[in-house]
């Protein structure tokens, strides 16, 4: 599991865009959103740099939460 902070995520449309960008990635299994805290938990075996790059490419810069 990879925890992400996605500060620009503010609505359901944002969540749909984020899931749409991550779902095709090899190794992606699922994502759970916490919209209130603007975080997400990604399940699967996707490299962190790949997740961050995919989100950045659609205008949602993110950070890994440790």
PDB file with SEQRES, HELIX, SHEET and CRYST1 records, atoms N, CA, C and O in Angstrom:
SEQRES   1 A   66  UNK UNK UNK UNK UNK UNK UNK UNK UNK UNK UNK UNK UNK          
SEQRES   2 A   66  UNK UNK UNK UNK UNK UNK UNK UNK UNK UNK UNK UNK UNK          
SEQRES   3 A   66  UNK UNK UNK UNK UNK UNK UNK UNK UNK UNK UNK UNK UNK          
SEQRES   4 A   66  UNK UNK UNK UNK UNK UNK UNK UNK UNK UNK UNK UNK UNK          
SEQRES   5 A   66  UNK UNK UNK UNK UNK UNK UNK UNK UNK UNK UNK UNK UNK          
SEQRES   6 A   66  UNK                                                          
HELIX    1 AA1 UNK A   12  UNK A   23  1                                  12    
HELIX    2 AA2 UNK A   48  UNK A   57  1                                  10    
SHEET    1 AA1 4 UNK A  28  UNK A  34  0                                        
SHEET    2 AA1 4 UNK A  39  UNK A  44 -1                                        
SHEET    3 AA1 4 UNK A   2  UNK A   5 -1                                        
SHEET    4 AA1 4 UNK A  63  UNK A  65 -1                                        
CRYST1    1.000    1.000    1.000  90.00  90.00  90.00 P 1           1          
ATOM      1  N   UNK A   1       0.836  -1.179   0.000  1.00  0.00           N  
ATOM      2  CA  UNK A   1       0.000   0.000   0.000  1.00  0.00           C  
ATOM      3  C   UNK A   1       0.885   1.248   0.000  1.00  0.00           C  
ATOM      4  O   UNK A   1       1.899   1.307   0.696  1.00  0.00           O  
ATOM      5  N   UNK A   2       0.488   2.225  -0.780  1.00  0.00           N  
ATOM      6  CA  UNK A   2       1.169   3.516  -0.833  1.00  0.00           C  
ATOM      7  C   UNK A   2       0.173   4.597  -0.447  1.00  0.00           C  
ATOM      8  O   UNK A   2      -0.904   4.703  -1.033  1.00  0.00           O  
ATOM      9  N   UNK A   3       0.542   5.394   0.540  1.00  0.00           N  
ATOM     10  CA  UNK A   3      -0.319   6.501   0.975  1.00  0.00           C  
ATOM     11  C   UNK A   3       0.145   7.780   0.299  1.00  0.00           C  
ATOM     12  O   UNK A   3       1.336   8.089   0.271  1.00  0.00           O  
ATOM     13  N   UNK A   4      -0.810   8.514  -0.240  1.00  0.00           N  
ATOM     14  CA  UNK A   4      -0.516   9.739  -0.965  1.00  0.00           C  
ATOM     15  C   UNK A   4      -1.251  10.926  -0.375  1.00  0.00           C  
ATOM     16  O   UNK A   4      -2.402  10.808   0.046  1.00  0.00           O  
ATOM     17  N   UNK A   5      -0.594  12.052  -0.344  1.00  0.00           N  
ATOM     18  CA  UNK A   5      -1.244  13.327  -0.065  1.00  0.00           C  
ATOM     19  C   UNK A   5      -1.477  13.982  -1.418  1.00  0.00           C  
ATOM     20  O   UNK A   5      -0.545  14.158  -2.204  1.00  0.00           O  
ATOM     21  N   UNK A   6      -2.740  14.342  -1.683  1.00  0.00           N  
ATOM     22  CA  UNK A   6      -3.109  14.965  -2.963  1.00  0.00           C  
ATOM     23  C   UNK A   6      -3.859  16.255  -2.627  1.00  0.00           C  
ATOM     24  O   UNK A   6      -5.090  16.268  -2.611  1.00  0.00           O  
ATOM     25  N   UNK A   7      -3.124  17.340  -2.356  1.00  0.00           N  
ATOM     26  CA  UNK A   7      -3.758  18.559  -1.848  1.00  0.00           C  
ATOM     27  C   UNK A   7      -4.800  19.187  -2.771  1.00  0.00           C  
ATOM     28  O   UNK A   7      -5.711  19.858  -2.288  1.00  0.00           O  
ATOM     29  N   UNK A   8      -4.692  18.988  -4.071  1.00  0.00           N  
ATOM     30  CA  UNK A   8      -5.635  19.620  -5.003  1.00  0.00           C  
ATOM     31  C   UNK A   8      -6.900  18.802  -5.242  1.00  0.00           C  
ATOM     32  O   UNK A   8      -7.763  19.216  -6.016  1.00  0.00           O  
ATOM     33  N   UNK A   9      -7.020  17.658  -4.595  1.00  0.00           N  
ATOM     34  CA  UNK A   9      -8.206  16.803  -4.736  1.00  0.00           C  
ATOM     35  C   UNK A   9      -9.330  17.383  -3.877  1.00  0.00           C  
ATOM     36  O   UNK A   9      -9.225  17.423  -2.651  1.00  0.00           O  
ATOM     37  N   UNK A  10     -10.409  17.834  -4.532  1.00  0.00           N  
ATOM     38  CA  UNK A  10     -11.448  18.501  -3.749  1.00  0.00           C  
ATOM     39  C   UNK A  10     -12.865  18.014  -4.022  1.00  0.00           C  
ATOM     40  O   UNK A  10     -13.802  18.455  -3.358  1.00  0.00           O  
ATOM     41  N   UNK A  11     -13.042  17.107  -4.995  1.00  0.00           N  
ATOM     42  CA  UNK A  11     -14.422  16.714  -5.313  1.00  0.00           C  
ATOM     43  C   UNK A  11     -14.455  15.319  -5.944  1.00  0.00           C  
ATOM     44  O   UNK A  11     -13.416  14.697  -6.167  1.00  0.00           O  
ATOM     45  N   UNK A  12     -15.644  14.855  -6.218  1.00  0.00           N  
ATOM     46  CA  UNK A  12     -15.815  13.546  -6.834  1.00  0.00           C  
ATOM     47  C   UNK A  12     -15.222  13.479  -8.233  1.00  0.00           C  
ATOM     48  O   UNK A  12     -14.702  12.440  -8.639  1.00  0.00           O  
ATOM     49  N   UNK A  13     -15.299  14.580  -8.970  1.00  0.00           N  
ATOM     50  CA  UNK A  13     -14.697  14.606 -10.306  1.00  0.00           C  
ATOM     51  C   UNK A  13     -13.183  14.420 -10.203  1.00  0.00           C  
ATOM     52  O   UNK A  13     -12.582  13.725 -11.022  1.00  0.00           O  
ATOM     53  N   UNK A  14     -12.570  15.042  -9.198  1.00  0.00           N  
ATOM     54  CA  UNK A  14     -11.126  14.871  -8.969  1.00  0.00           C  
ATOM     55  C   UNK A  14     -10.808  13.402  -8.713  1.00  0.00           C  
ATOM     56  O   UNK A  14      -9.873  12.851  -9.293  1.00  0.00           O  
ATOM     57  N   UNK A  15     -11.590  12.774  -7.842  1.00  0.00           N  
ATOM     58  CA  UNK A  15     -11.355  11.354  -7.528  1.00  0.00           C  
ATOM     59  C   UNK A  15     -11.477  10.499  -8.782  1.00  0.00           C  
ATOM     60  O   UNK A  15     -10.666   9.598  -8.998  1.00  0.00           O  
ATOM     61  N   UNK A  16     -12.476  10.771  -9.606  1.00  0.00           N  
ATOM     62  CA  UNK A  16     -12.663   9.992 -10.827  1.00  0.00           C  
ATOM     63  C   UNK A  16     -11.484  10.176 -11.776  1.00  0.00           C  
ATOM     64  O   UNK A  16     -11.035   9.210 -12.393  1.00  0.00           O  
ATOM     65  N   UNK A  17     -10.979  11.389 -11.901  1.00  0.00           N  
ATOM     66  CA  UNK A  17      -9.824  11.647 -12.756  1.00  0.00           C  
ATOM     67  C   UNK A  17      -8.591  10.928 -12.246  1.00  0.00           C  
ATOM     68  O   UNK A  17      -7.829  10.355 -13.026  1.00  0.00           O  
ATOM     69  N   UNK A  18      -8.394  10.957 -10.937  1.00  0.00           N  
ATOM     70  CA  UNK A  18      -7.231  10.297 -10.329  1.00  0.00           C  
ATOM     71  C   UNK A  18      -7.321   8.787 -10.534  1.00  0.00           C  
ATOM     72  O   UNK A  18      -6.350   8.156 -10.950  1.00  0.00           O  
ATOM     73  N   UNK A  19      -8.475   8.215 -10.246  1.00  0.00           N  
ATOM     74  CA  UNK A  19      -8.625   6.774 -10.432  1.00  0.00           C  
ATOM     75  C   UNK A  19      -8.452   6.390 -11.897  1.00  0.00           C  
ATOM     76  O   UNK A  19      -7.856   5.356 -12.200  1.00  0.00           O  
ATOM     77  N   UNK A  20      -8.965   7.211 -12.806  1.00  0.00           N  
ATOM     78  CA  UNK A  20      -8.817   6.943 -14.229  1.00  0.00           C  
ATOM     79  C   UNK A  20      -7.367   6.955 -14.688  1.00  0.00           C  
ATOM     80  O   UNK A  20      -6.990   6.205 -15.588  1.00  0.00           O  
ATOM     81  N   UNK A  21      -6.554   7.807 -14.069  1.00  0.00           N  
ATOM     82  CA  UNK A  21      -5.133   7.880 -14.430  1.00  0.00           C  
ATOM     83  C   UNK A  21      -4.339   6.713 -13.856  1.00  0.00           C  
ATOM     84  O   UNK A  21      -3.376   6.255 -14.471  1.00  0.00           O  
ATOM     85  N   UNK A  22      -4.737   6.226 -12.673  1.00  0.00           N  
ATOM     86  CA  UNK A  22      -3.966   5.175 -12.014  1.00  0.00           C  
ATOM     87  C   UNK A  22      -4.408   3.763 -12.398  1.00  0.00           C  
ATOM     88  O   UNK A  22      -3.580   2.853 -12.445  1.00  0.00           O  
ATOM     89  N   UNK A  23      -5.683   3.569 -12.668  1.00  0.00           N  
ATOM     90  CA  UNK A  23      -6.211   2.227 -12.934  1.00  0.00           C  
ATOM     91  C   UNK A  23      -5.487   1.483 -14.057  1.00  0.00           C  
ATOM     92  O   UNK A  23      -5.284   0.276 -13.929  1.00  0.00           O  
ATOM     93  N   UNK A  24      -5.085   2.142 -15.152  1.00  0.00           N  
ATOM     94  CA  UNK A  24      -4.404   1.404 -16.228  1.00  0.00           C  
ATOM     95  C   UNK A  24      -2.955   1.017 -15.921  1.00  0.00           C  
ATOM     96  O   UNK A  24      -2.354   0.248 -16.671  1.00  0.00           O  
ATOM     97  N   UNK A  25      -2.388   1.535 -14.832  1.00  0.00           N  
ATOM     98  CA  UNK A  25      -0.981   1.259 -14.545  1.00  0.00           C  
ATOM     99  C   UNK A  25      -0.781  -0.209 -14.183  1.00  0.00           C  
ATOM    100  O   UNK A  25      -1.550  -0.769 -13.402  1.00  0.00           O  
ATOM    101  N   UNK A  26       0.250  -0.830 -14.748  1.00  0.00           N  
ATOM    102  CA  UNK A  26       0.543  -2.229 -14.387  1.00  0.00           C  
ATOM    103  C   UNK A  26       0.777  -2.361 -12.886  1.00  0.00           C  
ATOM    104  O   UNK A  26       1.545  -1.596 -12.303  1.00  0.00           O  
ATOM    105  N   UNK A  27       0.122  -3.320 -12.272  1.00  0.00           N  
ATOM    106  CA  UNK A  27       0.274  -3.570 -10.842  1.00  0.00           C  
ATOM    107  C   UNK A  27      -0.757  -2.877  -9.975  1.00  0.00           C  
ATOM    108  O   UNK A  27      -0.849  -3.165  -8.782  1.00  0.00           O  
ATOM    109  N   UNK A  28      -1.542  -1.962 -10.551  1.00  0.00           N  
ATOM    110  CA  UNK A  28      -2.575  -1.258  -9.780  1.00  0.00           C  
ATOM    111  C   UNK A  28      -3.699  -2.223  -9.438  1.00  0.00           C  
ATOM    112  O   UNK A  28      -4.159  -2.980 -10.292  1.00  0.00           O  
ATOM    113  N   UNK A  29      -4.146  -2.192  -8.163  1.00  0.00           N  
ATOM    114  CA  UNK A  29      -5.286  -3.029  -7.760  1.00  0.00           C  
ATOM    115  C   UNK A  29      -6.494  -2.205  -7.346  1.00  0.00           C  
ATOM    116  O   UNK A  29      -7.608  -2.474  -7.796  1.00  0.00           O  
ATOM    117  N   UNK A  30      -6.290  -1.204  -6.494  1.00  0.00           N  
ATOM    118  CA  UNK A  30      -7.429  -0.401  -6.041  1.00  0.00           C  
ATOM    119  C   UNK A  30      -6.923   0.882  -5.393  1.00  0.00           C  
ATOM    120  O   UNK A  30      -5.734   1.038  -5.113  1.00  0.00           O  
ATOM    121  N   UNK A  31      -7.866   1.797  -5.164  1.00  0.00           N  
ATOM    122  CA  UNK A  31      -7.543   3.042  -4.479  1.00  0.00           C  
ATOM    123  C   UNK A  31      -8.690   3.377  -3.536  1.00  0.00           C  
ATOM    124  O   UNK A  31      -9.861   3.187  -3.866  1.00  0.00           O  
ATOM    125  N   UNK A  32      -8.335   3.875  -2.365  1.00  0.00           N  
ATOM    126  CA  UNK A  32      -9.317   4.348  -1.376  1.00  0.00           C  
ATOM    127  C   UNK A  32      -9.025   5.813  -1.104  1.00  0.00           C  
ATOM    128  O   UNK A  32      -7.881   6.192  -0.853  1.00  0.00           O  
ATOM    129  N   UNK A  33     -10.047   6.618  -1.154  1.00  0.00           N  
ATOM    130  CA  UNK A  33      -9.882   8.055  -0.970  1.00  0.00           C  
ATOM    131  C   UNK A  33     -10.364   8.490   0.405  1.00  0.00           C  
ATOM    132  O   UNK A  33     -11.340   7.955   0.930  1.00  0.00           O  
ATOM    133  N   UNK A  34      -9.672   9.465   0.983  1.00  0.00           N  
ATOM    134  CA  UNK A  34     -10.131  10.192   2.159  1.00  0.00           C  
ATOM    135  C   UNK A  34     -10.189  11.652   1.722  1.00  0.00           C  
ATOM    136  O   UNK A  34      -9.223  12.401   1.865  1.00  0.00           O  
ATOM    137  N   UNK A  35     -11.344  12.037   1.186  1.00  0.00           N  
ATOM    138  CA  UNK A  35     -11.467  13.374   0.600  1.00  0.00           C  
ATOM    139  C   UNK A  35     -11.285  14.462   1.646  1.00  0.00           C  
ATOM    140  O   UNK A  35     -10.717  15.513   1.349  1.00  0.00           O  
ATOM    141  N   UNK A  36     -11.757  14.227   2.862  1.00  0.00           N  
ATOM    142  CA  UNK A  36     -11.650  15.238   3.915  1.00  0.00           C  
ATOM    143  C   UNK A  36     -10.193  15.615   4.175  1.00  0.00           C  
ATOM    144  O   UNK A  36      -9.867  16.789   4.350  1.00  0.00           O  
ATOM    145  N   UNK A  37      -9.320  14.604   4.199  1.00  0.00           N  
ATOM    146  CA  UNK A  37      -7.893  14.850   4.448  1.00  0.00           C  
ATOM    147  C   UNK A  37      -7.078  14.975   3.170  1.00  0.00           C  
ATOM    148  O   UNK A  37      -5.868  15.200   3.206  1.00  0.00           O  
ATOM    149  N   UNK A  38      -7.772  14.822   2.026  1.00  0.00           N  
ATOM    150  CA  UNK A  38      -7.121  14.894   0.713  1.00  0.00           C  
ATOM    151  C   UNK A  38      -5.956  13.922   0.597  1.00  0.00           C  
ATOM    152  O   UNK A  38      -4.852  14.272   0.181  1.00  0.00           O  
ATOM    153  N   UNK A  39      -6.251  12.691   0.984  1.00  0.00           N  
ATOM    154  CA  UNK A  39      -5.276  11.611   0.878  1.00  0.00           C  
ATOM    155  C   UNK A  39      -5.903  10.421   0.161  1.00  0.00           C  
ATOM    156  O   UNK A  39      -7.120  10.341  -0.009  1.00  0.00           O  
ATOM    157  N   UNK A  40      -5.037   9.502  -0.254  1.00  0.00           N  
ATOM    158  CA  UNK A  40      -5.497   8.281  -0.898  1.00  0.00           C  
ATOM    159  C   UNK A  40      -4.537   7.155  -0.544  1.00  0.00           C  
ATOM    160  O   UNK A  40      -3.352   7.387  -0.303  1.00  0.00           O  
ATOM    161  N   UNK A  41      -5.060   5.932  -0.514  1.00  0.00           N  
ATOM    162  CA  UNK A  41      -4.252   4.734  -0.308  1.00  0.00           C  
ATOM    163  C   UNK A  41      -4.374   3.881  -1.556  1.00  0.00           C  
ATOM    164  O   UNK A  41      -5.472   3.479  -1.941  1.00  0.00           O  
ATOM    165  N   UNK A  42      -3.245   3.610  -2.182  1.00  0.00           N  
ATOM    166  CA  UNK A  42      -3.210   2.825  -3.411  1.00  0.00           C  
ATOM    167  C   UNK A  42      -2.717   1.424  -3.078  1.00  0.00           C  
ATOM    168  O   UNK A  42      -1.654   1.250  -2.482  1.00  0.00           O  
ATOM    169  N   UNK A  43      -3.504   0.431  -3.470  1.00  0.00           N  
ATOM    170  CA  UNK A  43      -3.124  -0.971  -3.298  1.00  0.00           C  
ATOM    171  C   UNK A  43      -2.550  -1.483  -4.614  1.00  0.00           C  
ATOM    172  O   UNK A  43      -3.051  -1.165  -5.692  1.00  0.00           O  
ATOM    173  N   UNK A  44      -1.503  -2.271  -4.507  1.00  0.00           N  
ATOM    174  CA  UNK A  44      -0.897  -2.867  -5.688  1.00  0.00           C  
ATOM    175  C   UNK A  44       0.609  -2.706  -5.667  1.00  0.00           C  
ATOM    176  O   UNK A  44       1.194  -2.295  -4.666  1.00  0.00           O  
ATOM    177  N   UNK A  45       1.211  -3.029  -6.767  1.00  0.00           N  
ATOM    178  CA  UNK A  45       2.665  -3.010  -6.885  1.00  0.00           C  
ATOM    179  C   UNK A  45       3.102  -2.010  -7.952  1.00  0.00           C  
ATOM    180  O   UNK A  45       3.786  -2.374  -8.908  1.00  0.00           O  
ATOM    181  N   UNK A  46       2.709  -0.766  -7.790  1.00  0.00           N  
ATOM    182  CA  UNK A  46       3.094   0.290  -8.714  1.00  0.00           C  
ATOM    183  C   UNK A  46       4.218   1.099  -8.061  1.00  0.00           C  
ATOM    184  O   UNK A  46       4.064   1.553  -6.927  1.00  0.00           O  
ATOM    185  N   UNK A  47       5.335   1.285  -8.751  1.00  0.00           N  
ATOM    186  CA  UNK A  47       6.416   2.093  -8.168  1.00  0.00           C  
ATOM    187  C   UNK A  47       5.935   3.503  -7.808  1.00  0.00           C  
ATOM    188  O   UNK A  47       5.140   4.107  -8.528  1.00  0.00           O  
ATOM    189  N   UNK A  48       6.430   4.006  -6.689  1.00  0.00           N  
ATOM    190  CA  UNK A  48       6.014   5.330  -6.224  1.00  0.00           C  
ATOM    191  C   UNK A  48       6.236   6.399  -7.280  1.00  0.00           C  
ATOM    192  O   UNK A  48       5.378   7.259  -7.477  1.00  0.00           O  
ATOM    193  N   UNK A  49       7.362   6.359  -7.956  1.00  0.00           N  
ATOM    194  CA  UNK A  49       7.664   7.372  -8.965  1.00  0.00           C  
ATOM    195  C   UNK A  49       6.645   7.322 -10.108  1.00  0.00           C  
ATOM    196  O   UNK A  49       6.323   8.358 -10.690  1.00  0.00           O  
ATOM    197  N   UNK A  50       6.141   6.148 -10.429  1.00  0.00           N  
ATOM    198  CA  UNK A  50       5.133   5.995 -11.476  1.00  0.00           C  
ATOM    199  C   UNK A  50       3.813   6.604 -11.034  1.00  0.00           C  
ATOM    200  O   UNK A  50       3.150   7.285 -11.816  1.00  0.00           O  
ATOM    201  N   UNK A  51       3.425   6.363  -9.781  1.00  0.00           N  
ATOM    202  CA  UNK A  51       2.195   6.966  -9.253  1.00  0.00           C  
ATOM    203  C   UNK A  51       2.281   8.490  -9.298  1.00  0.00           C  
ATOM    204  O   UNK A  51       1.366   9.158  -9.780  1.00  0.00           O  
ATOM    205  N   UNK A  52       3.381   9.030  -8.795  1.00  0.00           N  
ATOM    206  CA  UNK A  52       3.544  10.476  -8.741  1.00  0.00           C  
ATOM    207  C   UNK A  52       3.559  11.089 -10.142  1.00  0.00           C  
ATOM    208  O   UNK A  52       2.978  12.150 -10.368  1.00  0.00           O  
ATOM    209  N   UNK A  53       4.217  10.424 -11.064  1.00  0.00           N  
ATOM    210  CA  UNK A  53       4.285  10.919 -12.443  1.00  0.00           C  
ATOM    211  C   UNK A  53       2.904  10.916 -13.100  1.00  0.00           C  
ATOM    212  O   UNK A  53       2.536  11.873 -13.781  1.00  0.00           O  
ATOM    213  N   UNK A  54       2.147   9.845 -12.898  1.00  0.00           N  
ATOM    214  CA  UNK A  54       0.802   9.756 -13.480  1.00  0.00           C  
ATOM    215  C   UNK A  54      -0.100  10.855 -12.931  1.00  0.00           C  
ATOM    216  O   UNK A  54      -0.865  11.461 -13.680  1.00  0.00           O  
ATOM    217  N   UNK A  55      -0.016  11.113 -11.644  1.00  0.00           N  
ATOM    218  CA  UNK A  55      -0.852  12.158 -11.049  1.00  0.00           C  
ATOM    219  C   UNK A  55      -0.408  13.547 -11.499  1.00  0.00           C  
ATOM    220  O   UNK A  55      -1.241  14.411 -11.775  1.00  0.00           O  
ATOM    221  N   UNK A  56       0.885  13.754 -11.569  1.00  0.00           N  
ATOM    222  CA  UNK A  56       1.393  15.047 -12.018  1.00  0.00           C  
ATOM    223  C   UNK A  56       0.954  15.341 -13.453  1.00  0.00           C  
ATOM    224  O   UNK A  56       0.659  16.484 -13.800  1.00  0.00           O  
ATOM    225  N   UNK A  57       0.916  14.301 -14.277  1.00  0.00           N  
ATOM    226  CA  UNK A  57       0.568  14.492 -15.689  1.00  0.00           C  
ATOM    227  C   UNK A  57      -0.890  14.925 -15.885  1.00  0.00           C  
ATOM    228  O   UNK A  57      -1.232  15.470 -16.935  1.00  0.00           O  
ATOM    229  N   UNK A  58      -1.744  14.690 -14.895  1.00  0.00           N  
ATOM    230  CA  UNK A  58      -3.142  15.127 -15.003  1.00  0.00           C  
ATOM    231  C   UNK A  58      -3.444  16.328 -14.098  1.00  0.00           C  
ATOM    232  O   UNK A  58      -4.605  16.679 -13.887  1.00  0.00           O  
ATOM    233  N   UNK A  59      -2.394  16.947 -13.571  1.00  0.00           N  
ATOM    234  CA  UNK A  59      -2.573  18.171 -12.791  1.00  0.00           C  
ATOM    235  C   UNK A  59      -2.867  17.980 -11.326  1.00  0.00           C  
ATOM    236  O   UNK A  59      -3.416  18.876 -10.683  1.00  0.00           O  
ATOM    237  N   UNK A  60      -2.511  16.823 -10.779  1.00  0.00           N  
ATOM    238  CA  UNK A  60      -2.697  16.557  -9.351  1.00  0.00           C  
ATOM    239  C   UNK A  60      -1.365  16.168  -8.717  1.00  0.00           C  
ATOM    240  O   UNK A  60      -1.142  14.995  -8.420  1.00  0.00           O  
ATOM    241  N   UNK A  61      -0.474  17.146  -8.507  1.00  0.00           N  
ATOM    242  CA  UNK A  61       0.783  16.817  -7.863  1.00  0.00           C  
ATOM    243  C   UNK A  61       0.517  16.209  -6.487  1.00  0.00           C  
ATOM    244  O   UNK A  61      -0.351  16.670  -5.745  1.00  0.00           O  
ATOM    245  N   UNK A  62       1.275  15.174  -6.165  1.00  0.00           N  
ATOM    246  CA  UNK A  62       1.067  14.445  -4.911  1.00  0.00           C  
ATOM    247  C   UNK A  62       2.389  14.208  -4.226  1.00  0.00           C  
ATOM    248  O   UNK A  62       3.459  14.386  -4.808  1.00  0.00           O  
ATOM    249  N   UNK A  63       2.292  13.802  -2.972  1.00  0.00           N  
ATOM    250  CA  UNK A  63       3.469  13.432  -2.184  1.00  0.00           C  
ATOM    251  C   UNK A  63       3.197  12.104  -1.508  1.00  0.00           C  
ATOM    252  O   UNK A  63       2.061  11.795  -1.148  1.00  0.00           O  
ATOM    253  N   UNK A  64       4.253  11.322  -1.339  1.00  0.00           N  
ATOM    254  CA  UNK A  64       4.161  10.070  -0.606  1.00  0.00           C  
ATOM    255  C   UNK A  64       4.115  10.381   0.877  1.00  0.00           C  
ATOM    256  O   UNK A  64       4.907  11.186   1.368  1.00  0.00           O  
ATOM    257  N   UNK A  65       3.197   9.752   1.594  1.00  0.00           N  
ATOM    258  CA  UNK A  65       3.116   9.878   3.057  1.00  0.00           C  
ATOM    259  C   UNK A  65       3.798   8.663   3.678  1.00  0.00           C  
ATOM    260  O   UNK A  65       3.496   7.524   3.324  1.00  0.00           O  
ATOM    261  N   UNK A  66       4.683   8.903   4.568  1.00  0.00           N  
ATOM    262  CA  UNK A  66       5.399   7.812   5.240  1.00  0.00           C  
ATOM    263  C   UNK A  66       4.880   7.627   6.645  1.00  0.00           C  
ATOM    264  O   UNK A  66       5.359   6.755   7.371  1.00  0.00           O  
TER     265      UNK A  66                                                      
END                                                                             
